C-alpha cells in the first residue's frame, strides 16, 4: 500500500500548528511568558523567551512550508524534548505528566520527519524538481 502524496504535508501541518500558535501566543503575552519561564527556574528568561519565539514561529513555519524541513524538524525535536524535561517534569501533577508525554510524542513525530523528509508537497521538493543541471 502506498501512502498518498498529501499525507506528509498534512502531518507537517498538524505538527506545525502547535508551534506556530504557541509562538504567537507568547508574542501576544510576553510578560506572562517571561514570568512563567522564570518560575520554572530557567536562567536568562528574556533570552529564553526570544529563542522560544524564534524556534516556534520560525521553525514551525519552515516545517509547515516544507522549507529546510529536516533541519527545522530536528531543531523543533530538540526544543520540544528540552521543554518537556525543563518545564513539564513534575510527574506527580497529572497535567504536567500529560504535557510531558505530549511533548515526547511530538518529538517522535518530528523525528519521523527528520528520518523520512518533507514529502512531495514541500518547498524542499519543489526546489529539487525545478533545478536545472549545469
ZADREN-397969 format. One record per residue (C-alpha): residue in one letter; y negated, x negated, z; residue number from 1. Coordinates in steps of 0.001 Angstrom, whole numbers. Layout:
REM residues N
{'A', {Y, X, Z}, NUM}
...
This chain:
REM residues 134
{'X', {0, 0, 0}, 1}
{'X', {-3340, -1470, -986}, 2}
{'X', {-6498, -974, 1022}, 3}
{'X', {-9284, 951, -735}, 4}
{'X', {-12204, -1343, -1586}, 5}
{'X', {-14658, 611, 590}, 6}
{'X', {-12701, 195, 3863}, 7}
{'X', {-14033, -3293, 4775}, 8}
{'X', {-17617, -2124, 4124}, 9}
{'X', {-17064, 935, 6307}, 10}
{'X', {-15618, -1261, 9048}, 11}
{'X', {-18607, -3610, 8847}, 12}
{'X', {-20980, -639, 9042}, 13}
{'X', {-19303, 768, 12142}, 14}
{'X', {-19249, -2590, 13931}, 15}
{'X', {-22802, -3485, 12867}, 16}
{'X', {-24276, -211, 14148}, 17}
{'X', {-23707, -1073, 17806}, 18}
{'X', {-25508, -4403, 17414}, 19}
{'X', {-28464, -3153, 15384}, 20}
{'X', {-29001, -151, 17669}, 21}
{'X', {-28667, -2299, 20795}, 22}
{'X', {-31140, -4856, 19451}, 23}
{'X', {-33649, -2158, 18520}, 24}
{'X', {-33347, -576, 21973}, 25}
{'X', {-34094, -3982, 23516}, 26}
{'X', {-37199, -4295, 21326}, 27}
{'X', {-38302, -825, 22467}, 28}
{'X', {-37957, -1728, 26172}, 29}
{'X', {-38429, -5479, 26576}, 30}
{'X', {-39487, -5462, 30241}, 31}
{'X', {-36481, -3487, 31445}, 32}
{'X', {-34155, -5579, 29291}, 33}
{'X', {-35513, -8836, 30732}, 34}
{'X', {-35195, -7365, 34243}, 35}
{'X', {-31557, -6458, 33551}, 36}
{'X', {-30838, -9967, 32274}, 37}
{'X', {-32455, -11400, 35424}, 38}
{'X', {-30449, -9043, 37659}, 39}
{'X', {-27244, -10411, 36147}, 40}
{'X', {-28303, -13884, 37201}, 41}
{'X', {-28736, -15260, 33705}, 42}
{'X', {-31197, -18160, 33557}, 43}
{'X', {-34251, -18101, 31289}, 44}
{'X', {-34246, -14318, 30902}, 45}
{'X', {-37148, -14160, 28389}, 46}
{'X', {-35398, -16689, 26132}, 47}
{'X', {-32082, -14862, 26561}, 48}
{'X', {-33860, -11638, 25580}, 49}
{'X', {-35236, -13228, 22391}, 50}
{'X', {-31850, -14707, 21490}, 51}
{'X', {-30123, -11365, 22089}, 52}
{'X', {-32575, -9511, 19837}, 53}
{'X', {-32298, -12100, 17056}, 54}
{'X', {-28499, -12165, 17225}, 55}
{'X', {-28038, -8411, 17494}, 56}
{'X', {-30539, -7357, 14847}, 57}
{'X', {-30299, -10377, 12546}, 58}
{'X', {-26547, -10867, 12558}, 59}
{'X', {-25975, -7113, 12793}, 60}
{'X', {-27915, -6552, 9563}, 61}
{'X', {-26199, -9523, 7912}, 62}
{'X', {-22824, -8040, 8861}, 63}
{'X', {-23868, -4622, 7584}, 64}
{'X', {-25009, -6000, 4226}, 65}
{'X', {-22171, -8460, 3911}, 66}
{'X', {-24522, -11454, 3761}, 67}
{'X', {-23162, -14716, 5185}, 68}
{'X', {-20621, -12327, 6636}, 69}
{'X', {-18137, -14714, 8192}, 70}
{'X', {-20877, -16720, 9890}, 71}
{'X', {-22622, -13574, 11166}, 72}
{'X', {-19319, -12170, 12452}, 73}
{'X', {-18474, -15462, 14183}, 74}
{'X', {-21875, -15587, 15910}, 75}
{'X', {-21541, -11949, 16968}, 76}
{'X', {-17997, -12583, 18250}, 77}
{'X', {-19162, -15474, 20442}, 78}
{'X', {-22174, -13454, 21624}, 79}
{'X', {-20043, -10397, 22404}, 80}
{'X', {-17449, -12387, 24316}, 81}
{'X', {-20203, -14144, 26287}, 82}
{'X', {-21875, -10844, 27190}, 83}
{'X', {-18526, -9440, 28324}, 84}
{'X', {-17987, -12370, 30670}, 85}
{'X', {-21581, -12671, 31915}, 86}
{'X', {-22662, -9038, 32189}, 87}
{'X', {-19517, -6905, 32477}, 88}
{'X', {-17367, -8928, 34851}, 89}
{'X', {-17179, -6540, 37814}, 90}
{'X', {-13691, -5127, 37288}, 91}
{'X', {-13974, -3058, 40478}, 92}
{'X', {-16617, -944, 38694}, 93}
{'X', {-14799, 1235, 36166}, 94}
{'X', {-17873, 1482, 33921}, 95}
{'X', {-18197, -2306, 33759}, 96}
{'X', {-14478, -2671, 33103}, 97}
{'X', {-14776, -247, 30171}, 98}
{'X', {-17734, -2218, 28769}, 99}
{'X', {-15783, -5459, 29221}, 100}
{'X', {-12781, -4082, 27332}, 101}
{'X', {-15039, -2577, 24644}, 102}
{'X', {-16632, -5973, 24104}, 103}
{'X', {-13208, -7620, 23888}, 104}
{'X', {-12135, -5028, 21287}, 105}
{'X', {-15336, -5538, 19272}, 106}
{'X', {-14732, -9293, 19408}, 107}
{'X', {-11274, -8662, 17945}, 108}
{'X', {-12749, -6619, 15103}, 109}
{'X', {-15302, -9330, 14394}, 110}
{'X', {-12564, -11964, 14295}, 111}
{'X', {-10819, -9839, 11661}, 112}
{'X', {-13989, -10042, 9563}, 113}
{'X', {-14093, -13818, 10105}, 114}
{'X', {-10445, -14092, 9019}, 115}
{'X', {-10438, -11747, 6030}, 116}
{'X', {-14040, -11775, 4815}, 117}
{'X', {-16502, -9061, 3911}, 118}
{'X', {-14555, -7159, 1264}, 119}
{'X', {-15624, -6132, -2215}, 120}
{'X', {-18811, -4259, -1331}, 121}
{'X', {-20899, -7086, 102}, 122}
{'X', {-23758, -9328, -892}, 123}
{'X', {-21438, -12309, -469}, 124}
{'X', {-19077, -10996, -3145}, 125}
{'X', {-21902, -9764, -5364}, 126}
{'X', {-23309, -13294, -5487}, 127}
{'X', {-19886, -14656, -6470}, 128}
{'X', {-19498, -12141, -9291}, 129}
{'X', {-22887, -12905, -10858}, 130}
{'X', {-22661, -16704, -10615}, 131}
{'X', {-22953, -18394, -13978}, 132}
{'X', {-20860, -21538, -14416}, 133}
{'X', {-22794, -24680, -15325}, 134}
